[in-house]
Amino acid sequence: MIREELAQHAIPIGSVTNHPRNVRQGDIGAISQSLKDNGQYRPIVVQRSTGHVLAGNHTLKAAKALGWKEIAATFVDCDDDRALRILLADNRTNDLASYDDNALAELLKELATTTLALEGSMYSGDDLDDILFKAEYNHGNTTADGGTHDNSDNYYDKTIRSLILVYEEDTHKEIVAKLDRIVTELDVKDYSQAVKRLIEQWK
């Protein structure tokens, strides 16, 4: 359903079309679920002269899949060259975004305690577990000066396993400082390689 706040922007869903040169591939199932849970909370953006969607192509597809007769839309007056630039810019700016995993985890934990839990957020309990684990994984690679050895890509590699060690704050700072020196002296990439080298030397 279109949210009441957008009712004045409702148009017949068949009066606009997906842009024929949209190269983005979206998750129609996920968008459909969001529309069912939350309704349409922002309008799609359409080039007035052609009726082609510039932002919200997959929202249009999802709404059609749900059998909607109307969709909320706003229109822009631009030529085809500018339309392509808007189309690409809308997708690209989304690609360039990132998350603060710790802040995201806190938001999801807060929602998880409510009556609706994570419903409508498009996150599951498993997603929350993964985010919490990743945050702890990177915390375990915090350097003495507050930086990090970025191993986030390793987290998603199922052939790689992690080992989380928990220490009191003072002990943690001491260990991190020593590991920083070891990383430098051994000329390795991160703590994982440093510990591996030390264990090999122990043998």
C-alpha positions as CSV (number, residue, x, y, z in Angstrom):
1,M,0.0,0.0,0.0
2,I,1.0,3.6,-0.5
3,R,1.5,5.3,2.8
4,E,-1.1,8.0,3.5
5,E,1.5,10.8,3.4
6,L,2.2,10.0,-0.3
7,A,-1.4,9.6,-1.4
8,Q,-1.3,12.8,-3.3
9,H,1.5,11.4,-5.5
10,A,-0.4,8.2,-6.5
11,I,-0.6,7.5,-10.2
12,P,-1.8,4.5,-12.2
13,I,1.0,1.9,-12.1
14,G,0.7,1.2,-15.8
15,S,1.4,4.8,-16.7
16,V,5.1,4.5,-16.1
17,T,7.7,2.0,-17.2
18,N,11.1,0.7,-16.1
19,H,14.0,2.5,-17.7
20,P,15.1,0.3,-20.6
21,R,18.8,1.0,-19.8
22,N,18.8,0.4,-16.1
23,V,21.7,-1.9,-15.4
24,R,21.1,-2.4,-11.7
25,Q,19.8,-5.8,-10.5
26,G,17.7,-5.5,-7.4
27,D,16.2,-8.0,-5.0
28,I,12.5,-7.9,-6.0
29,G,11.6,-10.3,-3.2
30,A,13.2,-8.2,-0.5
31,I,11.7,-5.0,-1.8
32,S,8.3,-6.7,-2.0
33,Q,8.6,-7.8,1.6
34,S,9.5,-4.2,2.6
35,L,6.5,-2.8,0.7
36,K,4.2,-5.3,2.5
37,D,5.7,-4.5,5.9
38,N,6.2,-0.8,5.7
39,G,4.2,0.4,2.7
40,Q,5.6,2.7,0.0
41,Y,7.3,5.4,2.1
42,R,9.0,7.3,-0.7
43,P,8.0,8.0,-4.3
44,I,9.7,6.6,-7.3
45,V,11.3,9.3,-9.6
46,V,10.1,9.4,-13.3
47,Q,11.3,11.3,-16.3
48,R,8.2,13.2,-17.3
49,S,8.8,13.2,-21.1
50,T,9.3,9.4,-21.4
51,G,7.6,8.0,-18.4
52,H,10.8,6.0,-17.6
53,V,11.7,5.4,-14.0
54,L,15.0,7.0,-13.0
55,A,15.0,6.0,-9.3
56,G,12.9,3.2,-8.0
57,N,12.9,0.7,-10.9
58,H,12.8,-2.3,-8.6
59,T,10.2,-0.7,-6.4
60,L,8.0,-0.5,-9.5
61,K,8.6,-4.1,-10.3
62,A,7.9,-5.2,-6.8
63,A,4.7,-3.2,-6.6
64,K,3.6,-4.8,-9.9
65,A,4.4,-8.3,-8.5
66,L,2.2,-7.5,-5.5
67,G,-0.7,-6.6,-7.8
68,W,-0.7,-2.9,-7.0
69,K,-2.9,-0.7,-9.2
70,E,-1.2,2.6,-8.2
71,I,2.3,3.8,-7.1
72,A,3.5,7.1,-5.7
73,A,5.8,9.0,-8.1
74,T,7.3,12.4,-8.6
75,F,8.4,13.7,-12.0
76,V,11.5,15.5,-13.3
77,D,11.8,17.5,-16.5
78,C,15.1,16.5,-18.1
79,D,16.5,15.4,-21.5
80,D,17.6,11.8,-22.1
81,D,21.3,12.5,-21.4
82,R,20.5,13.9,-18.0
83,A,18.1,11.1,-17.3
84,L,20.9,8.5,-17.8
85,R,23.1,10.5,-15.5
86,I,20.5,10.6,-12.8
87,L,19.8,6.9,-13.3
88,L,23.5,6.0,-12.8
89,A,24.1,8.5,-10.0
90,D,21.2,7.1,-8.0
91,N,22.5,3.6,-8.2
92,R,26.2,4.6,-7.7
93,T,25.6,6.7,-4.6
94,N,23.9,3.7,-3.0
95,D,26.9,1.5,-3.9
96,L,29.4,3.9,-2.3
97,A,27.6,3.9,1.1
98,S,28.9,1.9,4.0
99,Y,27.8,1.0,7.6
100,D,29.1,1.7,11.1
101,D,28.7,-1.9,12.2
102,N,28.7,-1.1,15.9
103,A,26.0,1.5,15.5
104,L,24.0,-0.8,13.3
105,A,24.3,-3.6,15.8
106,E,23.0,-1.3,18.6
107,L,20.0,-0.2,16.5
108,L,19.1,-3.8,15.7
109,K,19.5,-4.9,19.3
110,E,17.2,-2.1,20.3
111,L,14.6,-3.2,17.8
112,A,14.9,-6.9,18.7
113,T,13.6,-6.1,22.2
114,T,10.4,-4.6,20.9
115,T,7.1,-6.3,20.2
116,L,7.6,-6.4,16.5
117,A,11.3,-7.4,16.9
118,L,13.1,-7.0,13.6
119,E,10.0,-7.1,11.4
120,G,10.1,-4.5,8.6
121,S,13.8,-3.9,9.0
122,M,14.9,-6.5,6.4
123,Y,17.3,-7.9,9.0
124,S,17.0,-11.3,10.7
125,G,18.2,-12.6,13.9
126,D,21.0,-14.4,12.0
127,D,22.0,-11.1,10.4
128,L,22.2,-9.5,13.8
129,D,24.4,-12.3,15.0
130,D,26.7,-11.9,12.0
131,I,27.0,-8.1,12.6
132,L,27.8,-8.5,16.2
133,F,30.4,-11.2,15.4
134,K,32.0,-9.1,12.7
135,A,32.2,-6.1,15.1
136,E,33.9,-8.2,17.7
137,Y,36.1,-9.7,15.1
138,N,37.5,-6.3,14.0
139,H,37.6,-5.1,17.7
140,G,40.1,-8.0,18.3
141,N,42.3,-6.5,15.6
142,T,42.4,-3.0,17.1
143,T,45.9,-1.5,17.2
144,A,47.3,0.3,20.2
145,D,46.8,3.7,18.5
146,G,43.1,3.0,17.9
147,G,43.5,1.9,14.3
148,T,42.6,-1.6,13.0
149,H,44.1,-4.4,11.0
150,D,41.2,-4.7,8.6
151,N,40.3,-8.3,8.2
152,S,36.7,-7.8,7.4
153,D,36.9,-9.5,4.1
154,N,38.2,-12.6,5.8
155,Y,35.0,-12.8,7.9
156,Y,33.0,-13.6,4.8
157,D,35.5,-16.2,3.5
158,K,34.0,-19.5,4.7
159,T,37.4,-21.2,4.4
160,I,38.8,-18.9,7.1
161,R,38.1,-19.3,10.8
162,S,38.5,-16.8,13.6
163,L,39.6,-17.0,17.2
164,I,38.4,-14.4,19.6
165,L,40.3,-13.9,22.8
166,V,38.8,-11.9,25.6
167,Y,40.9,-9.8,28.1
168,E,40.4,-7.2,30.7
169,E,40.9,-3.6,29.3
170,D,44.4,-3.1,30.8
171,T,45.7,-6.5,29.7
172,H,44.1,-6.0,26.2
173,K,46.0,-2.7,25.8
174,E,49.3,-4.4,26.8
175,I,48.8,-7.3,24.4
176,V,47.8,-5.1,21.5
177,A,50.8,-2.8,22.0
178,K,53.1,-5.9,21.9
179,L,51.4,-7.3,18.9
180,D,51.8,-4.0,17.1
181,R,55.6,-4.3,17.7
182,I,55.6,-7.9,16.6
183,V,53.8,-7.1,13.4
184,T,56.3,-4.4,12.6
185,E,59.4,-6.5,13.5
186,L,58.2,-9.6,11.6
187,D,57.0,-7.5,8.7
188,V,53.7,-9.3,8.5
189,K,50.2,-8.0,7.5
190,D,48.2,-8.4,10.7
191,Y,47.9,-10.0,14.2
192,S,46.8,-13.4,12.7
193,Q,50.0,-13.8,10.8
194,A,52.1,-12.5,13.7
195,V,50.5,-15.1,16.1
196,K,51.0,-17.8,13.5
197,R,54.6,-17.0,13.1
198,L,55.1,-17.0,16.9
199,I,53.4,-20.4,17.3
200,E,55.6,-21.8,14.5
201,Q,58.7,-20.5,16.3
202,W,57.5,-22.0,19.5
203,K,57.5,-25.5,18.0
